[in-house]
Amino acid sequence: MTTGIDQKSRRSGFRRGNVVIVALGVLTAIEFVLAVSWSGNGAAAVLFALALVKAALIINYFMHFKQLWAHIATVWQEIVDIDPEAAE
């Protein structure tokens, strides 16, 4: 059985996930409208910026990259210890 604190943190996580999903949907709609109605280098730059924002949202909230980042240095150090030439 979960405690009240666990339920509150789970609700907060689900709420954040829902907000991110809605934000991705809105950004996708904006991307679609811009892609259909706008042309030229300015459009490409704006669409690229929107794609980067969407990628950052997906990486941070759905792929849990923040949690993995702490372990990347450890894994890299283990790789270097196994193969000293990998660090060069």
Short mmCIF file of the C-alpha atoms (twelve columns), coordinates in Angstrom:
data_MODEL
# 
_entry.id   MODEL 
# 
loop_
_atom_site.group_PDB 
_atom_site.id 
_atom_site.type_symbol 
_atom_site.label_atom_id 
_atom_site.label_alt_id 
_atom_site.label_comp_id 
_atom_site.label_asym_id 
_atom_site.label_seq_id 
_atom_site.Cartn_x 
_atom_site.Cartn_y 
_atom_site.Cartn_z 
_atom_site.pdbx_PDB_model_num 
ATOM 1  C CA . MET A 1  0.000  0.000  0.000   1 
ATOM 2  C CA . THR A 2  1.354  3.424  -0.910  1 
ATOM 3  C CA . THR A 3  1.447  6.342  1.465   1 
ATOM 4  C CA . GLY A 4  -0.055 9.760  0.862   1 
ATOM 5  C CA . ILE A 5  3.330  11.174 -0.090  1 
ATOM 6  C CA . ASP A 6  3.850  8.512  -2.734  1 
ATOM 7  C CA . GLN A 7  0.402  9.162  -4.187  1 
ATOM 8  C CA . LYS A 8  1.035  12.911 -4.294  1 
ATOM 9  C CA . SER A 9  4.348  12.462 -6.093  1 
ATOM 10 C CA . ARG A 10 2.769  10.021 -8.544  1 
ATOM 11 C CA . ARG A 11 -0.067 12.436 -9.260  1 
ATOM 12 C CA . SER A 12 2.438  15.213 -9.763  1 
ATOM 13 C CA . GLY A 13 4.410  13.045 -12.186 1 
ATOM 14 C CA . PHE A 14 1.299  12.105 -14.148 1 
ATOM 15 C CA . ARG A 15 0.183  15.742 -14.237 1 
ATOM 16 C CA . ARG A 16 3.599  16.807 -15.549 1 
ATOM 17 C CA . GLY A 17 3.483  14.052 -18.166 1 
ATOM 18 C CA . ASN A 18 0.048  15.189 -19.298 1 
ATOM 19 C CA . VAL A 19 1.220  18.796 -19.567 1 
ATOM 20 C CA . VAL A 20 4.198  17.683 -21.661 1 
ATOM 21 C CA . ILE A 21 1.951  15.614 -23.945 1 
ATOM 22 C CA . VAL A 22 -0.362 18.591 -24.462 1 
ATOM 23 C CA . ALA A 23 2.642  20.871 -25.103 1 
ATOM 24 C CA . LEU A 24 3.966  18.401 -27.693 1 
ATOM 25 C CA . GLY A 25 0.566  18.356 -29.373 1 
ATOM 26 C CA . VAL A 26 0.390  22.149 -29.486 1 
ATOM 27 C CA . LEU A 27 3.936  22.398 -30.831 1 
ATOM 28 C CA . THR A 28 3.129  19.786 -33.479 1 
ATOM 29 C CA . ALA A 29 0.031  21.744 -34.544 1 
ATOM 30 C CA . ILE A 30 2.110  24.930 -34.779 1 
ATOM 31 C CA . GLU A 31 4.739  23.051 -36.779 1 
ATOM 32 C CA . PHE A 32 2.107  21.749 -39.184 1 
ATOM 33 C CA . VAL A 33 0.539  25.171 -39.746 1 
ATOM 34 C CA . LEU A 34 3.940  26.780 -40.305 1 
ATOM 35 C CA . ALA A 35 5.088  24.016 -42.654 1 
ATOM 36 C CA . VAL A 36 1.947  24.291 -44.782 1 
ATOM 37 C CA . SER A 37 1.645  28.078 -44.897 1 
ATOM 38 C CA . TRP A 38 5.233  29.360 -44.762 1 
ATOM 39 C CA . SER A 39 8.221  28.769 -47.010 1 
ATOM 40 C CA . GLY A 40 11.821 29.876 -47.178 1 
ATOM 41 C CA . ASN A 41 14.850 29.821 -44.926 1 
ATOM 42 C CA . GLY A 42 13.017 31.518 -42.065 1 
ATOM 43 C CA . ALA A 43 10.457 28.747 -41.982 1 
ATOM 44 C CA . ALA A 44 13.146 26.103 -41.930 1 
ATOM 45 C CA . ALA A 45 14.900 27.813 -39.028 1 
ATOM 46 C CA . VAL A 46 11.689 28.124 -37.002 1 
ATOM 47 C CA . LEU A 47 10.688 24.526 -37.733 1 
ATOM 48 C CA . PHE A 48 14.153 23.350 -36.706 1 
ATOM 49 C CA . ALA A 49 13.916 25.318 -33.440 1 
ATOM 50 C CA . LEU A 50 10.483 23.805 -32.730 1 
ATOM 51 C CA . ALA A 51 11.865 20.333 -33.436 1 
ATOM 52 C CA . LEU A 52 14.695 20.941 -30.954 1 
ATOM 53 C CA . VAL A 53 12.224 22.045 -28.278 1 
ATOM 54 C CA . LYS A 54 10.100 18.950 -28.868 1 
ATOM 55 C CA . ALA A 55 13.165 16.706 -28.757 1 
ATOM 56 C CA . ALA A 56 14.271 18.279 -25.471 1 
ATOM 57 C CA . LEU A 57 10.833 17.696 -23.943 1 
ATOM 58 C CA . ILE A 58 10.800 14.062 -25.038 1 
ATOM 59 C CA . ILE A 59 14.356 13.398 -23.844 1 
ATOM 60 C CA . ASN A 60 13.879 15.051 -20.448 1 
ATOM 61 C CA . TYR A 61 10.418 13.817 -19.526 1 
ATOM 62 C CA . PHE A 62 9.920  10.498 -21.304 1 
ATOM 63 C CA . MET A 63 13.434 9.111  -21.719 1 
ATOM 64 C CA . HIS A 64 14.484 10.173 -18.188 1 
ATOM 65 C CA . PHE A 65 17.821 11.469 -19.453 1 
ATOM 66 C CA . LYS A 66 18.361 13.565 -16.309 1 
ATOM 67 C CA . GLN A 67 18.437 10.406 -14.231 1 
ATOM 68 C CA . LEU A 68 20.865 8.723  -16.610 1 
ATOM 69 C CA . TRP A 69 23.212 11.703 -16.890 1 
ATOM 70 C CA . ALA A 70 24.646 11.045 -13.421 1 
ATOM 71 C CA . HIS A 71 25.732 7.578  -14.543 1 
ATOM 72 C CA . ILE A 72 27.253 8.540  -17.883 1 
ATOM 73 C CA . ALA A 73 30.547 9.691  -16.315 1 
ATOM 74 C CA . THR A 74 30.799 6.429  -14.403 1 
ATOM 75 C CA . VAL A 75 30.181 4.344  -17.505 1 
ATOM 76 C CA . TRP A 76 32.684 6.385  -19.520 1 
ATOM 77 C CA . GLN A 77 35.312 5.921  -16.814 1 
ATOM 78 C CA . GLU A 78 34.753 2.167  -16.916 1 
ATOM 79 C CA . ILE A 79 35.179 2.177  -20.690 1 
ATOM 80 C CA . VAL A 80 38.441 4.092  -20.375 1 
ATOM 81 C CA . ASP A 81 39.688 1.708  -17.686 1 
ATOM 82 C CA . ILE A 82 39.001 -1.290 -19.920 1 
ATOM 83 C CA . ASP A 83 40.448 0.273  -23.092 1 
ATOM 84 C CA . PRO A 84 43.031 3.005  -22.405 1 
ATOM 85 C CA . GLU A 85 43.153 3.882  -26.114 1 
ATOM 86 C CA . ALA A 86 39.468 4.922  -26.012 1 
ATOM 87 C CA . ALA A 87 40.362 8.062  -24.066 1 
ATOM 88 C CA . GLU A 88 42.692 9.329  -26.787 1 
# 
